[in-house]
Each structure stands twice: as C-alpha cells, then as structure tokens.
Amino acid sequence: MCGRFFLQRDPQRLAEYFEAVPPFPNHPPSWNVAPTQDSLVVRRHPESGARHLGVLRWGLVPRWARDASGAAKLMNARSEGIAEKPSFREAFARRRCLVPADGFYEWRQEGKRKQPYAVALRDGAPMALAGLWEGWQQPDGAWLRSFSIVTTEANAKQALVHHRMPVILPREDWPVWLGEAEGDPLALLRPSPPEDLACWPVAARVGRFAENDAGLIARDPAATPPPELDDAPPYPPP
C-alpha cells in the first residue's frame, strides 16, 4: 500500500533528473501528499516520444467512470492482475507513467498504536514509482487527468512495516515502463532490494492531512523502533 508520500524537490531539478523536456510546471513541495491531491508525474508523449513532467491528481478515474467520486479508492493499483482488471487494464496497456517521490510513509502496528515510518532511497535519490494515468472528461467538458501508484508485495525490510509497497523502478527500467523500448512491463513489477531503502520513525502528526512541513520527515526522537527500521534519514537531498 502507498497512502501518503512526500516530494520536496524543485520541478526543474526533477525534470532534469527524469530527462523531461520543457516547459516545466510550477508546483510547490509537499511533505504529505494524500489521495485526491495533485502531484508531479512523468509521461511520454505518444507522438514526439519526449518525456514531460506534468501535474495530475492522485486517485485514478477510469475513462468510463460516471463520476470522480471513487478516485481515492483507486490511489493504488495492485500489480497482481493489473493487465486484466477493468479499472486499470487500459491504462496499463497504453498510459504508464512515473510518479516522482522523495519517499513515502507507512504505518506499523506497535502494541496498541500505529507508528508511522518514512521510507526513502538510501542514497537520497528521487524515487520513480511505477504509475498509471488516465484522462476523464468532466460534465463541463474539461479533462481531469489522474494517476494511480502500482504496488507489489513488500521486500523483507518493508514487510516489517506493511505487507505491500510501491513499485520503485530503477533507471534502467524506465524506457520499458514508459513504452520507449521493447520489453515486458509486467516483469518490472517487483519489490526493490531491501538494502536500497532507508526507513525511520516519524511523528504521528503526519497522519493529519492539514500537517505539511519539512519537519514531518524528521526522525521521531520519542520512538523506539527495531534496529532494522532506524536508518538515518538521507535528507536534505544532495
């Protein structure tokens, strides 16, 4: 599962990292991106083949949907059966994308409470989460473009927090996922190596939508996590 993530980098820096062409969107950083909110997405233009960085809404609205009320329920797309499920099969076949993130949050049951953890790449690089996007025409004729994050079974480290995790694509997999190169996109939907990830406890206030500041990704000094989940945060990014 991936129900919250954070993205604090400047859009132009992200565009350069993902080799996207101008123009670059003006979008503020967020340390608490939640479903139904907007975030940055990398898509491949079907005619030019160029990568573009745009702003889409999190929570997929299928092209055939009657309304957008179920978008939050489609914030994630399970990798198992993704090519056949009605909500995702068309987007999987034609509209795959990358969702940039500096990291994501997950909650671990610890006794009677749930402790939130932040997860990021150990080297501090941006994550490229496997995503699907879709366009849905609203009643007023305007187009709503939305996305979903693909999830898979958790690796050994992430399984200590939750049994699911987003698919984090390494750079060499981007061309196949975006449709720029031949290959099987289903074969890319696997958990990342546990040694690639840093994980650390954060304050419970991240669970409130209204909270959004850089302090959310700071280690919670009051938490006592197991050693495997007490890495040093790799931020600020290089």
C-alpha positions as CSV (number, residue, x, y, z in Angstrom):
1,M,0.0,0.0,0.0
2,C,1.0,3.6,-0.5
3,G,-1.3,6.1,1.1
4,R,1.0,9.1,1.6
5,F,4.2,10.3,0.1
6,F,6.5,13.3,0.1
7,L,8.1,15.3,-2.7
8,Q,10.2,18.3,-1.8
9,R,12.4,18.9,-4.9
10,D,12.1,21.7,-7.3
11,P,10.2,20.7,-10.5
12,Q,13.0,21.8,-12.8
13,R,15.6,19.6,-11.0
14,L,13.2,16.7,-11.2
15,A,12.6,17.3,-14.9
16,E,16.4,17.2,-15.5
17,Y,16.7,14.1,-13.4
18,F,14.0,12.3,-15.4
19,E,15.2,13.8,-18.7
20,A,11.9,15.6,-19.4
21,V,11.6,18.4,-21.8
22,P,10.3,22.0,-21.1
23,P,8.0,23.6,-20.2
24,F,8.3,22.7,-16.5
25,P,5.3,23.1,-14.2
26,N,5.3,25.3,-11.2
27,H,4.3,23.1,-8.4
28,P,5.1,23.5,-4.6
29,P,6.8,20.9,-2.5
30,S,4.7,18.7,-0.2
31,W,5.7,16.6,2.7
32,N,2.3,15.0,3.0
33,V,0.8,14.2,-0.4
34,A,-2.6,12.5,0.1
35,P,-5.1,10.9,-2.3
36,T,-7.2,13.4,-4.3
37,Q,-4.3,15.9,-4.2
38,D,-2.2,17.0,-7.1
39,S,1.4,15.9,-7.6
40,L,4.0,15.6,-10.4
41,V,4.0,12.8,-12.9
42,V,6.4,11.9,-15.8
43,R,4.6,10.8,-19.0
44,R,5.8,10.0,-22.5
45,H,4.2,12.0,-25.4
46,P,2.7,9.4,-27.8
47,E,3.7,11.4,-30.9
48,S,7.1,13.0,-30.1
49,G,8.2,10.3,-27.7
50,A,9.6,13.0,-25.4
51,R,9.1,12.8,-21.6
52,H,7.0,15.5,-20.0
53,L,6.6,16.5,-16.3
54,G,3.0,17.4,-15.5
55,V,0.6,17.9,-12.6
56,L,-2.0,15.2,-12.2
57,R,-4.4,14.3,-9.4
58,W,-3.7,11.2,-7.2
59,G,-6.6,8.7,-7.4
60,L,-7.3,7.2,-10.8
61,V,-10.6,8.0,-12.5
62,P,-11.2,5.5,-15.3
63,R,-12.2,6.9,-18.7
64,W,-15.6,5.1,-18.4
65,A,-16.4,6.3,-14.9
66,R,-19.8,8.1,-14.4
67,D,-18.2,10.5,-11.9
68,A,-15.0,11.0,-10.0
69,S,-16.3,10.0,-6.5
70,G,-14.3,6.7,-6.4
71,A,-10.9,8.2,-7.2
72,A,-9.5,7.9,-3.7
73,K,-10.2,4.2,-3.7
74,L,-8.0,3.8,-6.8
75,M,-5.0,5.5,-5.4
76,N,-3.1,2.2,-5.7
77,A,-3.1,-0.5,-8.4
78,R,-2.1,-3.9,-7.2
79,S,0.4,-5.5,-9.6
80,E,-1.3,-8.8,-9.4
81,G,-3.8,-8.9,-12.3
82,I,-3.2,-5.3,-13.3
83,A,-3.4,-6.2,-17.0
84,E,-6.9,-7.7,-16.6
85,K,-8.7,-5.5,-14.0
86,P,-11.3,-3.2,-15.7
87,S,-10.2,-0.2,-13.7
88,F,-6.5,-0.5,-14.8
89,R,-6.1,-2.7,-17.9
90,E,-6.5,0.1,-20.5
91,A,-4.1,2.5,-18.6
92,F,-1.6,-0.4,-18.1
93,A,-1.6,-1.1,-21.8
94,R,-1.4,2.5,-23.0
95,R,-0.8,5.0,-20.3
96,R,2.0,4.0,-17.9
97,C,3.9,6.8,-16.1
98,L,6.5,7.5,-13.4
99,V,5.5,9.2,-10.2
100,P,8.5,11.1,-8.7
101,A,8.7,10.9,-4.9
102,D,11.4,11.6,-2.3
103,G,9.8,8.9,-0.2
104,F,6.6,7.5,1.2
105,Y,5.0,6.9,4.6
106,E,3.7,3.7,6.0
107,W,2.2,2.8,9.4
108,R,3.4,-0.2,11.6
109,Q,1.3,-1.7,14.3
110,E,3.3,-1.5,17.5
111,G,1.3,-2.6,20.5
112,K,-2.0,-0.7,20.7
113,R,-0.8,2.2,18.4
114,K,0.4,2.6,14.9
115,Q,3.8,4.2,14.4
116,P,4.4,6.0,11.1
117,Y,7.6,5.4,9.2
118,A,9.2,7.3,6.3
119,V,10.8,5.3,3.6
120,A,13.3,6.7,1.1
121,L,16.2,5.5,-1.1
122,R,19.3,5.2,1.0
123,D,21.4,7.2,-1.5
124,G,18.9,10.1,-1.3
125,A,18.0,10.0,-5.0
126,P,14.4,10.6,-6.1
127,M,12.1,7.5,-6.3
128,A,10.5,6.7,-9.6
129,L,7.3,5.0,-8.6
130,A,5.5,2.9,-11.2
131,G,2.2,4.6,-12.1
132,L,-0.8,4.6,-14.4
133,W,-2.6,7.6,-15.6
134,E,-5.9,8.3,-17.2
135,G,-8.0,11.1,-18.7
136,W,-11.6,11.6,-17.7
137,Q,-13.9,14.2,-19.3
138,Q,-15.9,16.1,-16.6
139,P,-19.5,17.1,-17.1
140,D,-18.4,20.7,-18.0
141,G,-16.2,19.3,-20.8
142,A,-12.9,19.8,-19.0
143,W,-10.5,16.9,-18.7
144,L,-9.4,15.6,-15.4
145,R,-6.0,13.7,-15.6
146,S,-5.4,11.4,-12.7
147,F,-2.9,8.7,-11.6
148,S,-2.5,5.6,-9.5
149,I,0.6,4.1,-7.9
150,V,1.4,0.5,-8.6
151,T,2.1,-1.7,-5.5
152,T,3.6,-5.1,-5.1
153,E,4.5,-7.5,-2.2
154,A,6.9,-5.9,0.3
155,N,10.5,-6.8,0.4
156,A,12.0,-8.3,3.6
157,K,12.6,-4.9,5.2
158,Q,9.4,-3.2,4.2
159,A,7.4,-6.3,5.4
160,L,8.4,-5.3,8.9
161,V,6.1,-2.3,8.5
162,H,3.5,-3.4,5.9
163,H,2.9,-6.3,3.6
164,R,2.7,-4.1,0.5
165,M,5.0,-1.4,-1.0
166,P,5.0,0.7,-4.1
167,V,7.0,-0.5,-7.1
168,I,10.2,1.6,-7.3
169,L,11.7,1.4,-10.8
170,P,15.4,1.8,-11.3
171,R,16.6,4.0,-14.1
172,E,17.3,1.1,-16.5
173,D,13.6,0.1,-16.3
174,W,12.1,3.5,-17.2
175,P,12.2,3.1,-21.0
176,V,10.3,-0.2,-21.0
177,W,7.7,1.1,-18.4
178,L,7.2,4.3,-20.4
179,G,6.9,2.4,-23.7
180,E,10.1,3.8,-25.2
181,A,11.7,0.4,-25.5
182,E,10.6,-3.2,-26.1
183,G,10.1,-5.4,-23.1
184,D,7.5,-6.9,-20.7
185,P,6.3,-4.2,-18.2
186,L,4.8,-6.9,-16.0
187,A,8.3,-8.2,-15.4
188,L,9.2,-4.9,-13.8
189,L,6.6,-5.1,-11.1
190,R,8.7,-6.5,-8.3
191,P,9.9,-5.2,-4.9
192,S,13.1,-3.2,-4.7
193,P,16.1,-4.7,-2.9
194,P,15.8,-4.1,0.8
195,E,19.3,-2.8,1.1
196,D,18.4,0.1,-1.2
197,L,15.9,1.6,1.3
198,A,16.3,3.7,4.4
199,C,13.4,3.6,6.9
200,W,13.0,5.7,10.1
201,P,10.1,6.6,12.5
202,V,8.4,9.9,12.2
203,A,5.9,11.8,14.3
204,A,2.3,10.8,14.4
205,R,1.1,14.2,13.2
206,V,1.9,13.0,9.6
207,G,-1.5,11.2,9.8
208,R,-3.3,14.6,9.7
209,F,-3.9,15.9,6.2
210,A,-3.5,19.5,7.4
211,E,0.1,18.9,8.5
212,N,2.6,19.8,5.8
213,D,6.1,20.9,6.6
214,A,9.6,19.6,6.3
215,G,9.6,18.5,10.0
216,L,7.3,15.6,9.0
217,I,10.3,13.7,7.6
218,A,12.5,14.2,10.7
219,R,13.2,11.2,12.9
220,D,10.8,11.0,15.9
221,P,13.1,11.0,18.9
222,A,10.4,9.5,21.2
223,A,10.1,6.4,19.0
224,T,11.9,3.1,19.8
225,P,11.9,1.1,16.5
226,P,13.6,-2.2,15.9
227,P,17.2,-1.7,14.6
228,E,16.2,-2.6,11.0
229,L,13.8,0.3,10.9
230,D,16.0,3.0,12.4
231,D,18.1,4.3,9.5
232,A,19.5,7.8,9.2
233,P,17.2,10.0,7.0
234,P,19.1,10.7,3.7
235,Y,17.9,14.3,3.6
236,P,18.4,17.1,2.8
237,P,19.0,15.7,-0.7
238,P,22.4,16.2,-2.4
